[in-house]
Amino acid sequence: MKTKLLLLFSLITFSNFAQTVPSYVPKSGLIGYYPFDNNANDISGNLNNGTVNGAVLTQDRTGKSNSAYSFDGISNYIDVNVTNIPQGNAARTISGWFKTNTPNSGENGDVSIFNYGSLSRLRRFGLTIYSKGYLQTTTGPNQVGDDFYVNNFNYLSNDWYFFTLTYNGTKVSLYVNGVLASEKAANLSTLNNIFRIGKRISGDTTNEYFKGTIDDIGIWNRALTSQEILAMYVDAPERLDLYTLIPDANFEQKLIELGIDTDGKNGKVLTNNIKNVKSLEIDTRTVADLTGIEGFTALETLVCSGKTAIRFEGGDGKLTTLDVSKNLNLKTLDCNSNQLTNLDVSKNPDLRTLNINGNKITSIDVTKNLYLYKLSTSLNPLTTIDVSKNLNLNILDVSGTKLTEIDVSQDIALTNLNISGINIPTIDVSQNINLTSLYCDGTNSLTSLDLSKNTKLYALSCTYNKITSLDLSKNLALTRLFCESNQLTTLDVSKNTALTELNFSDNKISSIDISKCTSLTNLNCTNNLLTDVNLSANTKLDKAILDKNSFTTLDVSKNTALKTLWCGENQLTSITLPESNTLEVLYLNSNKFTALDISKYTALKEFVCSTNQLTAIDVSKNTALTFFIAMKII
């Protein structure tokens, strides 16, 4: 009969334990749990019930009646005789919730949340609040070198705070609102098993009575992990409904400044305040952790960037991780110039714009982002990327990465492509008939470029390659052409009548016809083999850089809009300058001039004519000059 009763009692106790301890509370090692629902009983199954001395039941942090205890700061406390409480140097964890706004101005300035042991050095284990609003550990009769305090919040603000104090046998660690606040090495030797809440343990005349509310005290015979502690704070049903954890103080400060966080700096934000926010911009030079962003469930635009970055080394932003798996409505994500090594956007199907420039990401999967319009990954050590599924992609920038190949044949909507600064031997853009801009600078490996299908192209930059020929006869919309530093010997732009900017410097071109390019405003043909150039039809020309060729004469008389002319290091003996008075910058150095007349060009600000055969130069009329160099050839 006794055996049956014992078995029945055990089953009832186990059932009670399993049903009543909240699911987010770790069960392993739990020796006491006190939700203070109508009483101070232990629901862990160990029956370590508390004895209430004057404290009265009140509302808990969710507003539920008779679910927390209120202490008057005069005589109230709760004692629990925990027979199996960790003693000596054993590992342990104590957690709970409190709120107060009343300091202890007398005694030693402390009010006690909980403590047990004895009033000797390293034989007490507890948590108190100092009169300045600090939260501090207690391992002896008074604050000594073995203890520490944290002042990351004002703990006298009458806000609810979740504390967790752990000891693993070598150090005491204090967590606030699920996040580690501080820790310190210690060698505890705790004695006695009276666990006291709201008052200092017995042994002298100091009381440290607590005035405020305490709830949900838990006791374990092991040190909980940081993940378990965070889960108790975040996963509690009332937490999910009411608050979202914001552990980064600078992130919370920004939310306060934006008027999103309205309940002060306390490591959390009301979930109702963030769940409808659609746009958020954070400077990650100061914010290192965006934990809490998961609560912004309506977010459509997230900008969380630094300002500068070094290729393959990341940027000045401090983000090392970013979880946007809960931001299902995200359309724009800009996380440039951080220290991210990976990023998962598989849960963001509506993403239109993704900018991850200047991080340390080696690969990224965008195959689920079918609506992606813009993708920019520059300066990352990216070695592979698949954009074959991104049929809506218009803008792709993979410049300065470690890619050695890229297939854009499926991206027929592509209008802007930047593959500059990567070692790629060839690029096929024959399927990209909507392409308007192509940048493939500095690859040092391209030898040819077929643009015959890209009839909408208006901007082409293919500098610093090994291209020997360039057929632009089909690219009638071209307005900007930069092909400097290649191996071109000829260049036909007679069909490119819309050109406004042309740079083919540092090639081996001996002749050029730009007479049909009547819209040209900028021309650079430095360091070629030119002996003559006819600019008479280019009346809109504003800037011409003609250095390092073999010109002997030059006529720019019809270029009445010309403001800047450089033609140094040629063989010039004569020059016919513009009929208008528009010139502001004129460089004629290292030629063979014996005489020059610039007296009519009163707008001239810079003039260099050094290393010629001049014996004199009159600049008395050029009163606007701010930079002038003239030296007789030796």
Secondary structure, 3 states (H helix, E strand, C coil): CHHHHHHHHHHHHHHHHHHHCCCCCCCCCEEEEECCCCCCCCCCCCCCCEEEEECEEECCCCCCCCCEEEEECCCCEEEEECCCCCCECCCEEEEEEEECCCCCCCCCCEEEEEEEECCCCCCEEEEEEECCCCEEEECCCCCCCCCCEECCCCCCCCCCEEEEEEECCCEEEEEECCEEEEEEECCCCECCCEEEECCCCCCCCCCCCCEEEEEEEEEECCCCCHHHHHHHHHCCHHHHHHEEECCCHHHHHHHHHCCCCCCCCCCEEEHHHHCCCCEEEEECCCCCCCCCHHHCCCCCEEEEECCCEECCCEECCCCCCCCCCCCCCCCEEECCCCCCCCCCCCCCCCCCEEECCCCCCCECCCCCCCCCCEEECCCCCCCECCCCCCCCCCEEECCCCCCCCCCCCCCCCCCEEECCCCCCCCCCCCCCCCCCEEECCCCCCCCCCCCCCCCCCCEEECCCCCCCCCCCCCCCCCCEEECCCCCCCCCCCCCCCCCCEEECCCCCCCCCCCCCCCCCCEEECCCCCCCCCCCCCCCCCCEEECCCCCCCEEECCCCCCCCEEECCCCCCCEEECCCCCCCCEEECCCCCCCCCCCCCCCCCCEEECCCECCCCCCCCCCCCCCEEECCECC
